């Protein structure tokens, strides 16, 4: 297997960026192009047409599907319609298979709810990748508290 390397020019980066409407999609799907644009100091220019602010209004709780880690869970936040993409991306980065236990649309910035949820359980070392600090070991009592917190902030 050979790796394909692209020599990113300003023109190639600009043309590629025009295919995207959201910065987060470009970053997640074209990471080497994103890094190149930042190094060349043209990211702001080529992404100026893209949406930059996502509405973070969904909190999710997922279970790690690995018999060696029976009490591992992932807590995360996203926006409506994006949790599947976020989960797939996180599974790719972490190497863990995950099963979504719950997604909840909340009535405030999901970051507020996520901070409360991350106070539950214990932080684990799952490797170093984007989102690794959101993995926890949780007891049944912690899970019950997590559901109660999500219920408290859920849009009725």
BELQUI-V374769 format. One record per backbone hydrogen bond with DSSP energy under -1.0 kcal/mol. NH is the residue of the N-H (numbers start at 1). CO is the residue of the C=O. If there is no record, write none. Layout:
# BELQUI-V374769
NH	CO
NH	CO
This chain:
# BELQUI-V374769
13	9
14	10
15	11
16	12
17	13
18	14
19	16
20	17
23	51
26	22
27	23
28	24
29	25
30	26
34	30
35	31
36	32
37	33
38	34
39	35
40	36
42	37
46	42
47	43
50	47
51	21
57	55
58	78
59	104
60	76
61	102
62	74
63	99
64	72
65	97
66	64
69	66
72	69
73	136
74	62
75	134
76	60
78	58
82	79
86	82
87	83
88	84
89	85
90	86
91	87
92	88
93	89
94	90
95	91
99	63
101	61
102	61
104	59
106	57
107	153
110	56
112	109
114	110
115	111
116	112
117	113
118	114
119	116
120	117
122	137
124	135
132	129
134	131
135	132
136	73
137	122
138	71
143	139
144	140
145	141
146	142
147	143
148	144
149	145
150	146
151	147
152	148
153	149
155	105
